[in-house]
Amino acid sequence: KISAYEFVDCCFFIIFATIILIQIIMIKMYVMKTCPYCEYVEKQVKGNNQFEVIDISTNVRKLKEFLDLRDKNPALDEAKKIGDVGIPCYVKEDGTVTLSSAEVGLEPMPDGPACSIDGTGC
């Protein structure tokens, strides 16, 4: 049998551990509101605190953050090569970068337009 104090301590620990776990498991998701693919996957994460949605069209600092990632990370090389912007782009909790929605547990958009640097598909 445990005392009321022990029970409260146990509940506090569980809540604290849950908050820490939620903060650790965070996937950054770089998007733009004008991108149909981004809109499709963004709807899937609405209300899901495991995703941090970063709209690169709302702030120059956010755009710069994404461009630095795009310029330096080899996961985006193929997108650059074919003229795609490279969004939605995901940075997993371990720092791994991917353009695959499926790799972060989301349903990929059925065949559709991709946002290209020349503006096609957006």
Summary of the structure (lengths in Angstrom):
residues: 122
radius of gyration: 18.5
end to end distance: 62.2
largest distance: 68.4
contacts: 304
relative contact order: 0.18
helix: 45%
strand: 14%
